Amino acid sequence: MTEASIAADNSPSPSAPTPAPASAKEEAVDTVRFLALLAIAVLVFRSFFLSPFNIPSESMQPRLLIGDYLLVNKMAYGYSKYSLPFSVPLIPGRIFPRTPERGDVVVFKAPPNADNDYIKRVIGLPGDSVELRDGIVWLNGEPLPREPMPDFVIPVTPNMIEAARASGTLPCYAMEFEEVGSDGRRQCRYKQFRETLPNGKSYAILDIVPIAEDNTPLIIVPEGHLFLMGDNRDRSADSRFPAIENQGIGLVPEENLVGHALVGMFSTDGSASWLNPISWFTAARWDRIGDGF
């Protein structure tokens, strides 16, 4: 081999061309594409798998409090247009339908207009007969067992006061149920009972005072419908009341189901202030996080 060939072999190879930097326009397009795909993924996840839900009222006390945030399992009962944001009519009827079990806590679009999300407990299934006598639920001709429990005592929180102001009521059901606790704070005290369904599912309820809806006519739940009640029997516009906007829901079509309450993911008493980061932690009710259904 000659010196000339050796020199040629040792000569540096030409380098690959350096790619041109992405323009600001291309970076903006990529960012918009990523955000659009992320929004679609979140939309699909919330529509078909899990979705958050917050509690704005006292209708499910003592199990749920104003300021509780839940995850709802949207796969539990199948899908309908009410599974989608704004109830977009892309799903005809229900697909993969499954009827809830008695005692399930369900989120649904409330009749008559199906505009708002409600949360109640399933009491009567299609074909069941339901009647209330002096506050006792009679299911298929038999009274549901009810046992006294220790009183339910709850501090009066800022979000309870705000909700009462918005609805023109009091934080406690009436002044006679409000007291001052040992810590000097206002609190509500109610009689509490444990109700048990024929399938063995039991849960705490409040039946505070006699009301007209403690007695109802016998109702046969029609096919494809559910009889739902709130656990706070005196502050729940449920299936005891006809389906009139802001007054009751009547018998709820299964098609209106959104999902099954799964687990509590956060809870706040409403005292947090954006200007005080410490209050974000002190307002949280940590002991309510992770409670399942």
N, C-alpha and C positions, 0 to 999 in steps of 0.2 A: 504494500500500500504506500502511496506517495505522500509527501508532506501536504500536498495540495488537497488530497482526498481527506486526510485527517482533519485538516482545517475546516473542510466543508461539513464533515460529520459533527464537529463540535460547534458549529454555528447555531445561535439561538433560533428556535422555531418561531414563526410569526404568532403573536398573541391573538386570542379570540376577541372579536369586537365587543366593547363595553356597551351593555344595553342602555338605551336612553332613559333617563329618569322619568317616572310617570308624571304627567302634567297634573296641575291642580284640578282640572276638569275631570280627568280620569279618576283621581282619588275621590272626588265628590260623588261621582257615579257609583264607585265601589261602596262608599259609605251608605249611600241611599239604598243600594241593592241589599246590603247586609241588614240594615234596619228594617227593610220591607220583609225580608225572609224571617227575621226575628219576630216581627209583629204577626206574621202568618203562623209561625210555630206556636206562639203564645195563644193566639186565637183558637187554633186547633186543640191545643192542650186544655184550655178552659172550656171549650165547647163539648169535648168528648171524654175527658178524663177527670180532672179535679178543678174545682172552682171555689174561690173564697166567698163567704157570706157573713154579713154582720147582723147582730141582733139590735133592732131599734126600739123594741117595746118589751113589756113585762108579761106578755101572753104565755110564755113558756117557763116562767118562774115556777118552782125553784131550780129547775135543771139549767135554764139559760138566763143570763142577766143582760141588761142593757150594757153594751160595750164589749160583749163577747164576739170573737171572730172565729169562724169555723171553716174547715175544709169540707166540701160537699163532693161525694162520689157520684159523678154523673153517668157512670156505667151501670149503676145498680138496677135500674128499672127500664133500660132501653132509652131510645131517643125519639124525640118528636121535634117539631119546629120550635118548641119552647126550650129546647136544649141550646139553641143558637142565640147569639146576641141579637137583641131587638126582635126576637121571635120571627126571624126571616123565614118565610114559608118554603124552605128548600127540601124539607123532609115530609112526605105524605103520611099522615096518620102516625103510627108508632112502629119503629123497627127494633128488633131484639127485645120485645116487651117482657116484663116480669112484674107480677103483682107483688106489692110490699107484704111484709108480715105484720100482724097486729103488734103494736108497740113500737114500730119503726118511727123515727123522727125524720120527716120528709120536708124538702123544700119544693115548692110548686108555684105555678102562676095562678093567682087567686081569681076565681069567677067573681063577678060576671064578665069583666072585660079582659081578664088575664094580662093586666098591665104590670102588676106588682108581684114581687117575690114574697111569699109567706112561708112560715115554718110552723108545723103542727105535728101532733102524734096520731098515727093511724089507730083507730079504735074499731071501726067496722069495715069489713071487706064485702065484695059483691055477694049478695044473697043473705047477708046477716040482717037480723032485726035489732034495732037499737032504740032504746027508750031511757029517759031519765025520770026517776021518781025521787023527789026530795034530795036531789043532788047525786044520788046513787045511779051509776050506769048499769042498765039491764041489757045484757048482750045475749041474744038468742034465748030469751026467756029466763035467764039466770042473772042475779046481781053480781057485779064484780066485787070481790072481797076488798074491804077497805079497813086498814088498821091505823090507829093514831100513831104519830111520830112526835119527837120533840119539836117544839116551835121552830119555825123558820125565822131567823133574825138576820136582817140585812142592813148595813149602814146606808144612810141616805147619801148618795154620791152626786157629784156635779152633773153627770149625764142623766141621772134620774130626775133631777130638778129641771134640767133643760127639756127633757121629754114631757114632763108634767106641764111645764109652761106652754109648750107647743100644742098640747092636746086639751088644755084648759082644765086639768085635773090636779091632784095632789101627788107628791112623791110616794107617800103611803096611800093605801086604798081610801082611808079616811083618817081624820085626826086622832080618833080613838085608838088607831093601830100604830101611832107614832109615839116613841119614848126617847129618853136620853139614856145612853149606855153608860157603863162604868168609866169609859174614857172621855165622857162629856160630849160625845158626838150623837147626832140624831140617828135614829134607827127605826126600822119597821119590824113589827113582830106579828106573825100570822100562825094560825093553826095549820098543821101539816099532816098529811095522811099518805099511807102507802097503798096504792091500788095495784091489783094483780089481774092480769089477763088469763084466759084459759090456757094459753101456750106457756104459762109460767113467767112471762115477762112482767116485771114489776117496776114501779117508778113512783117518785114522790109527786104529790099534787097539792095545790092550795084550793080550799073551798072556804072562802073568808066569811061571807054573809049569804043569807037566803036571797036569791034573785028569781025572777019569773022563769028564766031558762033552766032552773033546777028541775023543772017538770016539762016534759015534752011529749008529744004524741008518738006512738010507735011508728018507726020508719023502717021500711025494707030497702036496703041499699041495692040499687039496680046494677045490672051488669055493666062493667067498665067504669064504676064509680067507687068512691071511698068516703067513709064518714070519719072526719078528722076533728080532733079537739086539742085545745091548748091545755097545758098542765096547770096553768092558773085559771081555774074555771070561771072566775068572776071578772077577769080582764082579757077575755079571748073572744074575738068575733069569729066563731068557727062554724061547724056544720049544724049546730043547733039553730042558727040564724039563717034566714033566706039569703040567697045570693044577691045582695044589694050593695052597691059601691059604698065602702067605708062602714058597712053595717054587719055584713056576714058573708059567708062563702058558699053556703048550701052544701050539697053533695058534690065532691070534686071529681071531675073526669080524670081517669088515670093518664090520659094523654097530656094533662097539665103538669105532670110530675117533672121536676128538674133533676132531683137526685136525692141521695140518702146522706143525712148528716153523719160525718165520719169521725172527726176529731177537732177539739178546740186548739187553735193555733196561736191565739193571743187574746188578751182581755185587758181592758182599761177602765178605770172609774171616771174618766173624763176630766181629770184635774191637770192633765199635762198642758204645758205652754210651749209654743215653738221657741220662745225667747229664753226658756230655761231648760237646757238639755238634761239637767238632773231630774226634772219633773217627768221626763219620758220614762225614767226607770221607777220612780216612786209611784206613778199613776198605774203602773202595770199590776195586774192581779196574777202573780206568777203561779200561784197554786192552782189556777184554773187552766193553765196551758197543758195540753196533752191529754185532757179528759176525753175518753172515747164514748161511743154510743152503742 
